[in-house]
Amino acid sequence: MFNVEKIRKDFPILSRKVNGKPLVYFDNAATSQTPQQVIDAIVNYYHNYNANIHRGVHTLSQEATDLYEQSRQKIQKHFHAKFSHEIIFTSGTTHGINLVANGFTSILKKGDDIIVSALEHHSNIVPWQMLCERTGANLKVIPMNNEGELVMSEYEKLLSKNTKLVFVNHISNALGTINPIEYIIEKAHDIGAAVLIDGAQACPHIKPDVQALDVDFYVASAHKMCGPTGVGILYGKEAWLKKLPPYQGGGEMIAEVTFEKTTYADLPHKFEAGTPNIAGGIVFGAAIDYMNNIGFDAIAKYENELLEYATEKLLQIDSLKIYGTAKNKTSVISFNLKGIHPYDVGSILDKLGIAVRTGHHCAQPIMDYYKIPGTIRASFAFYNTKAEIDALVAGVKKAKMMLS
Ligand SMILES: *Cc1c(COP(=O)(O)O)cnc(C)c1O
């Protein structure tokens, strides 16, 4: 059974104090905390296996290569990809998106359309704007409504024979909205467009099945799912990854090099130029094991309880407004106190040991929609508790008293 007190013991950082108060960590949408099992996997790698991979005849190099490739297979299984070479190690979600955007430079023509959503993180907007500048393609935007949901009837109107690509996040990091990606993918495929889903915010909460989704590309970052920073994955359907040109040139990604002509390595190495984050790739597998041991169904159920509890308690504070009230959402609450700047509330909460994020959350278009400079965002993980939410609510009440 799900035992949060036992789980919390896995996370050394949760027992530290901040400003003399027990840390309440509610910035999980920016990065998750790291359990001892994952920290141990990092130490184990550097104690016992540290070597460069894929090129050594010596034992250490072969062992490190095996661990790295086993981790790739573990990730393949987790995302239910058909082949392990459809999993490309990246430095994170941003890198994966840029890799695909760069690859489409030679595929898109002037007058083609690419579609993004109003709920995107900047990392899923800017690379496409740059792609449009390079190719002369047009960027179209699926609008959102007041609840923070994408308007599907408007999406359908944007689709045409010119649409080549659609990019949407699975879950919005700013509002927590779970987007109807199954429907978005189906409609895009009906007219022959490819779809990239940004799963950075979804993977800490749910286990995506890329084959069931029939998605063309799916990207994620390890550091949002109990893993280390600086590593992530790009899933791509084999046919797409074969079609896209390499992103960076260098060692590891070549088959043969002469000054006349270079031929590229097979997948996945074609997209993995240079020495990768070897420890990170191996440890990403350990993070996935850790989360699967707890179980994504149990995680989702518990986080949903936290979300409902926190929503109810926070809404009891008058003059508090929650942004993003989609029926389908995860454990992210973006809110403001009327007439008070989010930054001021965040500073007072920090003095109380409570870590929240304030600002635009790398999603300025959403803030523009609501005509606000930013929000206070509390995002919960499976290791948070209702007692911590009580501390947040008391802190927000205190901030309100001090600032109004
Ligand atoms: C965090 C996040 C990103 C960026 O991830 P990086 O690890 O910084 O590359 C992109 N999209 C969403 C929805 C995110 O939450």
The ligand as an ORCA input file, in Angstrom:
! r2SCAN-3c Opt
* xyz 0 1
  C      10.315     21.566    -17.741
  C       9.581     21.614    -18.986
  C      10.241     21.766    -20.216
  C      11.729     21.961    -20.313
  O      12.440     20.893    -19.792
  P      14.026     20.990    -19.662
  O      14.368     19.823    -18.781
  O      14.322     22.309    -19.010
  O      14.594     20.891    -21.020
  C       9.485     21.754    -21.361
  N       8.159     21.606    -21.326
  C       7.478     21.447    -20.171
  C       5.997     21.263    -20.206
  C       8.167     21.455    -18.966
  O       7.501     21.307    -17.826
*
